[in-house]
Amino acid sequence: MKYQINHVIPGSVLDEMGVSAGDFLLSINGFPVEDELDIRFFEDDLDLVVEIEKPDGDVWELDIERDADETLGLRYDNNSSIRRCKNNCIFCFIDQMPSGMRDTLYVKDDDERMSFLYGNYITLTNLSEAEKERIVRYRIMPINISVHTTNPELRKTMLRNRFAGNIMTELHYFKDNHIAMNAQIVLCPGYNDGDELSRTLSDLSRLYPEMRSVSVVPIGLTQFRKGLPDIVPVSPDKARETLDIIKTCQETMLARHNVHFVYPGDELYLTANREIPDAAYYEDFSQIENGVGMIADFEKQLKTAIASQKYNEDCQKKRFYGIITGELASPYVKRWCEQITKAYADICFEIYTIVNNYFGKSITVSGLITGSDIMNQIPHNKKIDAYFLPGNCVKHETEMLLDDVTVTELSDHFQKPVRVIANDGRALLSEAVVGKMDFVTKEKQYYEQPL
């Protein structure tokens, strides 16, 4: 099947050469193009021969010399050709969502291209032999893999797929071909916890160093689990037990390889009422896209930014900000705001901790906060200059929250600016302190060196 171009960025290399949406991209440097992964792999060369077929059947051969920072100029519609998940996992969050939300929120992907390009986790149950060989041939890595358990029968049960039990064979294939991997375990009490978790971590640790890291994150349970297996949430006692099992594996890996290897999700520490480790514990933050180590990284960035910045004292002005957060991270958000106020006494915060009525009160993370809950729970406050919203509440490259409420609608509701803040301590400091005021580093003007 030929790859059809769905969008060419105006002013890009291909646009200037007359290529447009609807044309077919046949090959790059003589290699056939099947999908976006082929394009991303081959377009890195600065000298390219691109074969284009027009809708009328005319074939163009384009000789392209591009700069190192120039792409061909294609924009991809990932949802149109995404490989859908064949499993019916007992922990799948999409199966726990209410009806009536936008269509893209119900897309279950299990696509190795999404793993490489966007950090998505895949189960490997979708991969054909040809696709595995392509991963090895192109050296596509790291692959992010949803393992959950290495017990074959248990994995079949958890993924509800009778073909899901050969996970160790699949992982050894990539290890033997020196493909780097990261693994994820969604902890489901009564299934893959306790001794089963110990077994899984032991099996995965033997795949090091190709298996770079493993994350363990607790299952998220909404109020919409009708027709799904009964699973209890991770309790404080279960979180503490899990952290102790992880620590045992870490001690072994530190002694053998000087790495922690397995990293608990931040929620496990918060649920267990244990202090989250500092940034050094997470080493290269290989699992941060999975929400592991985000709090430690945020705090490190914030402390570094506070230590390296100072006000232009002639331009100080009292400011009040409303910080929107979920229940789980609220104590840490309060601590961060106190650090800023201690450094800059004229910056004050009001913490608004949102109870998740939309998905259910057992959902306590900030990334699943909805616009309707924000508007229903936060009172109008005249003294607030602006509200800060965590970046993980908003769909990537849009201003839309999960329930399709937009940031603009929130601003209109409160009659105050609502600003999306990246999950970055420097961004919070920048937004809170800079505003429209002059802000200088100890060396030079802030606007020359943004955080």
C-alpha atoms as one frame of an Amber mdcrd trajectory, in Angstrom:
protein
   0.000   0.000   0.000   1.415   3.375  -1.038   1.974   6.122   1.536  -0.311
   9.077   0.815   0.714  12.515   2.022  -2.030  14.206   4.040  -0.392  17.593
   4.726   2.626  19.538   3.467   3.795  22.425   5.632   3.712  25.724   3.697
   7.195  27.006   2.874   8.833  23.645   3.516  11.217  21.847   1.151   8.544
  19.648  -0.423   6.043  22.513  -0.657   8.538  24.614  -2.602   9.097  21.683
  -4.973   5.410  21.378  -5.786   4.471  18.440  -3.574   0.998  18.668  -2.046
  -1.533  16.735   0.030  -2.903  13.760  -1.909   0.423  12.929  -3.558   2.088
   9.602  -2.785   5.575   9.318  -1.301   7.003   6.190  -2.925  10.609   6.087
  -1.737  13.499   7.977  -0.151  17.002   7.225  -1.428  15.662   4.100  -3.093
  14.033   2.694   0.064  10.266   2.123  -0.164   8.157   4.193   2.232   5.481
   2.314   4.142   4.679   4.775   6.928   5.918   7.660   9.049   8.599   5.546
  10.658  10.320   5.018   7.308  10.190   8.747   6.618  11.640   9.692   9.990
  14.417   7.147   9.572  15.506   8.037   6.028  14.962  11.800   5.976  17.912
  12.387   8.322  20.284  12.375   5.343  21.124  15.837   4.018  21.171  14.675
   0.383  17.959  12.931  -0.585  16.378  11.474  -3.685  12.624  11.475  -3.114
  10.198   9.709  -5.433   6.708  11.237  -5.592   3.684   9.964  -7.484   1.008
  12.508  -8.372  -2.688  11.479  -8.323  -2.696  11.328 -12.158   0.062   8.682
 -12.055   2.926  11.013 -13.021   6.098  10.105 -11.054   8.595  12.778  -9.993
  12.140  12.146  -8.851  13.301  15.022  -6.650  16.948  15.675  -5.766  16.966
  17.491  -2.425  19.823  19.112  -0.552  18.618  20.307   2.836  20.091  22.010
   5.879  20.623  20.002   9.057  17.712  21.727  10.830  15.338  21.323   7.877
  12.750  18.541   7.577  10.948  17.533   4.428   7.874  19.331   5.710   5.310
  16.577   6.192   2.672  16.691   8.900   1.267  13.370   9.995  -2.257  12.304
  10.821  -1.461   9.617  13.352  -5.061   8.672  14.142  -5.833   7.704  10.542
  -3.405   4.773  10.348  -2.719   4.004  13.987  -2.502   0.333  14.906  -5.225
  -0.438  17.406  -4.763  -2.564  20.494  -5.973  -6.165  20.214  -6.052  -6.674
  23.984  -8.765  -6.071  26.552  -6.547  -5.350  29.522  -8.218  -5.486  32.921
  -6.567  -2.161  33.854  -7.150  -0.239  30.612  -8.053   3.353  31.449  -9.843
   3.932  28.142 -12.366   1.205  29.036 -13.099   3.169  32.227 -13.999   6.453
  30.553 -17.529   7.842  30.351 -19.362   7.999  27.036 -19.806  11.216  25.113
 -16.192  12.400  25.100 -14.308  13.251  21.896 -13.555  10.287  19.643  -9.763
  10.496  19.883  -9.890   9.785  23.629 -11.218   6.294  22.929  -8.385   5.324
  20.569  -6.380   2.416  21.993  -3.038   2.295  20.262  -0.548  -0.555  20.394
   1.751   0.763  17.711   5.540   0.434  17.710   5.799   3.657  15.706   4.092
   5.562  18.535   6.516   3.999  20.986   9.546   5.250  19.108   8.176   8.627
  18.051   6.134   9.665  21.083   7.160   7.417  23.967   3.953   5.352  24.055
   4.044   1.928  25.692   3.168  -1.147  23.624   2.404  -4.758  24.568   4.225
  -6.367  21.586   1.099  -8.465  20.868   0.563  -6.482  17.648   4.020  -7.017
  16.159   4.519  -9.224  13.118   7.868 -10.859  12.412   8.472  -8.320   9.620
   7.818  -5.431  12.004  10.182  -6.853  14.609  12.842  -7.242  11.933  12.334
  -3.627  10.868  12.905  -2.447  14.433  16.195  -4.332  14.493  17.202  -3.234
  10.978  16.578   0.447  11.672  17.909   0.221  15.244  14.682   1.805  16.492
  15.078   2.270  20.226  14.355   2.489  23.004  11.114   0.543  22.734   8.728
   1.217  25.608   6.991  -2.021  26.526   3.935  -2.710  28.686   5.053  -5.890
  30.409   2.942  -5.955  33.626   3.985  -9.535  34.398   6.371 -12.130  33.016
   4.156 -15.004  34.190   2.751 -16.296  30.868  -0.651 -17.412  32.172  -1.107
 -14.332  34.338  -0.235 -12.056  31.431  -2.853 -13.777  29.274  -5.365 -13.125
  32.046  -4.388  -9.487  32.602  -4.321  -8.609  28.891  -7.269 -10.922  28.179
  -5.431 -12.175  25.122  -4.537 -15.852  24.752  -1.518 -14.912  22.616   0.032
 -12.569  25.205   1.982 -15.164  27.192   5.241 -15.269  25.219   6.525 -11.932
  26.554   9.931 -13.255  27.661  10.567 -14.743  24.207   9.779 -11.353  22.662
  11.992  -9.493  25.117  14.892 -11.892  24.573  14.602 -11.340  20.819  15.257
  -7.623  21.290  17.956  -8.220  23.897  19.769 -10.634  21.578  19.651  -7.974
  18.840  20.864  -5.240  21.217  17.711  -3.118  21.110  17.291  -0.884  24.178
  14.018  -1.236  26.061  12.064   0.355  28.911   9.333  -1.619  30.669   6.174
  -0.643  32.490   4.225  -2.530  35.148   0.732  -1.339  36.042   0.272  -2.664
  39.561  -3.095  -4.400  40.052  -3.606  -5.655  43.613  -4.540  -9.322  43.644
  -2.949  -9.947  40.251   0.655  -8.874  39.651   1.621  -7.639  43.114   3.572
  -9.357  45.908   5.445 -12.481  44.831   4.369 -12.014  41.208   5.945  -8.555
  41.186   9.160  -9.986  42.666   9.226 -12.627  39.917   8.665 -10.062  37.173
  11.372  -7.723  38.440  13.811 -10.626  38.758  13.088 -11.747  35.176  13.432
  -8.241  33.767  16.627  -7.497  35.671  18.317 -10.379  33.854  17.707  -8.528
  30.580  19.908  -5.601  31.666  21.517  -3.579  30.070  19.280  -3.819  27.005
  16.356  -3.510  29.413  17.349  -0.063  30.641  14.671   0.575  33.228  11.357
  -0.585  34.678   8.597   1.556  36.140   5.904   0.370  38.534   2.786   2.544
  38.576  -0.506   1.931  40.421  -3.697   1.196  38.522  -6.082   4.105  38.071
  -9.696   3.210  38.829 -12.569   5.450  37.732 -16.245   5.239  38.639 -17.017
   3.900  35.137 -15.692   0.306  35.487 -18.997  -1.355  34.644 -18.528  -4.847
  33.211 -14.827  -4.940  34.081 -13.108  -7.245  36.605 -13.190  -6.119  40.224
  -9.864  -4.621  41.255  -9.199  -2.865  44.534  -7.140   0.353  44.515  -3.584
   0.420  45.782  -3.872   1.039  49.520  -1.213   2.704  51.682  -0.182  -0.724
  53.010   0.023  -2.154  49.475   2.058   0.865  48.343   4.520   0.345  51.201
   4.789  -3.386  50.455   5.426  -2.615  46.791   8.107  -0.041  47.587   9.861
  -2.615  49.789   9.794  -5.228  46.984  11.202  -2.655  44.577  13.912  -1.712
  47.073  15.053  -5.343  47.264  15.480  -5.458  43.478  17.226  -2.089  43.503
  19.736  -3.226  46.097  20.664  -6.190  43.898  20.998  -4.025  40.786  23.023
  -1.372  42.600  25.458  -4.030  43.804  25.760  -5.595  40.335  25.473  -2.658
  37.958  25.398   0.552  40.033  21.882   1.467  38.800  18.504   1.441  40.555
  16.947  -0.080  37.406  13.355  -0.120  38.710  11.556   3.086  39.664   8.236
   3.453  41.487   5.680   5.918  40.166   5.404   9.081  42.240   1.878   8.023
  43.278   3.264   5.020  45.162   5.367   7.240  47.420   2.505   9.641  47.986
   0.024   6.836  48.707   2.509   5.195  51.090   3.070   8.559  52.795   6.799
   8.294  52.144   9.047  11.096  51.025   9.876  11.086  47.317  13.638  10.654
  46.715  15.736  13.469  45.337  16.578  13.812  41.648  19.825  11.790  41.821
  17.810   8.668  42.663  16.216   8.694  39.191  19.585   8.789  37.419  18.811
   9.673  33.771  15.019   9.989  34.319  14.412   7.322  31.689  10.801   6.874
  32.859   9.814  10.506  33.327   7.414  10.422  30.354   5.566   7.774  32.345
   5.190  10.175  35.261   8.037   8.627  37.240  10.314  11.151  38.917   8.345
  14.203  37.819   8.064  15.624  41.327  11.782  15.221  42.054  12.711  16.733
  38.699  10.306  19.648  39.180  11.681  20.427  42.626  15.290  20.250  41.449
  14.584  22.656  38.579  12.732  25.042  40.868  15.508  25.146  43.466  18.138
  25.687  40.782  16.106  28.470  39.192  15.490  30.240  42.518  19.187  30.065
  43.393  20.237  31.587  40.060  17.657  34.367  39.735  16.794  37.577  41.552
  14.362  40.419  41.176  15.094  43.848  39.861  14.085  45.408  43.179  12.789
  48.611  41.588  10.081  46.691  39.756   8.538  44.571  42.502   4.768  44.451
  42.792   2.487  42.321  44.971   0.950  39.440  43.018  -1.537  36.687  43.860
  -1.804  33.478  41.868  -4.203  30.582  42.070  -2.516  27.199  41.626  -4.759
  24.371  40.362  -3.663  20.845  41.294  -4.881  17.337  42.089  -5.159  15.870
  45.557  -2.111  13.623  45.312   0.463  16.303  44.506  -1.153  19.088  46.527
   1.261  18.908  49.503   4.242  19.219  47.154   2.669  22.074  45.205   2.130
  23.884  48.506   5.807  23.326  49.377   6.965  24.684  46.014   4.836  27.794
  46.374   6.203  28.379  49.864   9.742  28.186  48.458   8.912  30.877  45.885
   7.208  33.121  48.451  10.189  32.721  50.792  12.503  33.884  48.011  10.120
  36.579  46.703   7.888  37.883  49.491   5.632  39.829  47.124   4.547  36.663
  45.271   1.656  34.885  47.006  -0.319  31.777  46.113  -3.696  30.248  46.800
  -3.689  26.453  46.330  -6.862  25.004  44.780  -6.944  21.230  45.231  -9.482
  19.687  42.870 -11.526  16.642  43.877 -12.108  14.535  40.763 -15.895  14.252
  40.639 -15.775  13.658  36.879 -13.877  10.349  36.886 -14.434   9.511  40.544
 -12.838  10.527  43.813 -10.291   7.705  43.674  -8.609   9.561  40.771  -6.285
  12.046  42.453  -3.626  12.918  39.838  -3.500  16.377  38.266  -3.340  15.067
  34.688  -6.975  13.907  34.862  -8.479  17.130  36.180 -11.376  18.376  34.038
 -12.562  21.869  33.256 -15.996  21.243  34.719 -14.531  20.228  38.094 -12.331
  23.328  38.079 -15.252  25.670  37.388 -17.507  23.948  39.916 -14.991  23.905
  42.757 -12.983  27.117  42.541 -14.799  30.224  43.782 -14.327  33.566  42.111
 -11.586  35.429  43.929 -11.036  39.068  43.094  -7.549  39.195  44.572  -6.219
  36.501  42.184  -4.232  37.993  39.287  -4.072  34.720  37.301  -4.645  30.993
  37.660  -1.964  28.429  36.823  -3.008  25.108  35.282  -0.631  22.090  35.075
   0.441  21.375  31.510  -0.526  17.702  31.753  -4.199  18.716  32.111  -4.260
  19.936  28.519  -4.108  17.967  25.282  -0.723  18.340  23.575  -0.487  21.411
  21.326  -4.060  22.480  22.180  -5.790  24.332  25.005  -8.388  21.559  25.502
  -8.930  19.655  28.747 -10.264  16.090  28.875 -13.918  17.154  28.978 -13.404
  19.535  26.022 -13.482  22.646  28.193 -10.817  25.012  26.871  -8.366  27.240
  28.701 -10.068  30.236  27.084 -13.400  29.122  28.533 -11.801  28.844  31.979
 -10.401  32.352  31.604 -13.817  33.663  30.583 -15.430  31.871  33.528 -13.088
  33.380  36.117 -12.642  36.672  34.263  -8.946  36.231  34.947  -6.096  34.798
  32.863  -5.617  31.030  33.118  -2.095  30.069  32.106  -0.884  26.580  31.270
   2.398  25.885  33.055   4.793  23.250  31.750   5.719  20.471  34.189   8.950
  22.257  34.895  10.000  24.114  38.050  11.674  26.800  35.980   8.442  27.471
  34.113   6.497  27.980  37.342   9.084  30.413  38.664   9.241  32.255  35.368
   5.472  32.637  35.106   5.039  33.625  38.749   7.930  36.034  39.092   8.517
  37.516  35.668   5.065  38.471  34.432   5.524  41.823  32.775   8.131  42.934
  35.292  11.834  43.240  34.708  13.639  40.171  35.986  17.406  39.886  36.039
  19.855  37.075  36.592  22.948  37.666  38.622  24.852  38.065  35.372  22.536
  39.671  32.808  18.981  40.684  31.938  16.479  37.869  32.278  14.935  38.381
  28.870  18.280  37.516  27.322  18.430  34.212  29.195  14.902  32.854  29.670
  14.401  30.067  32.194
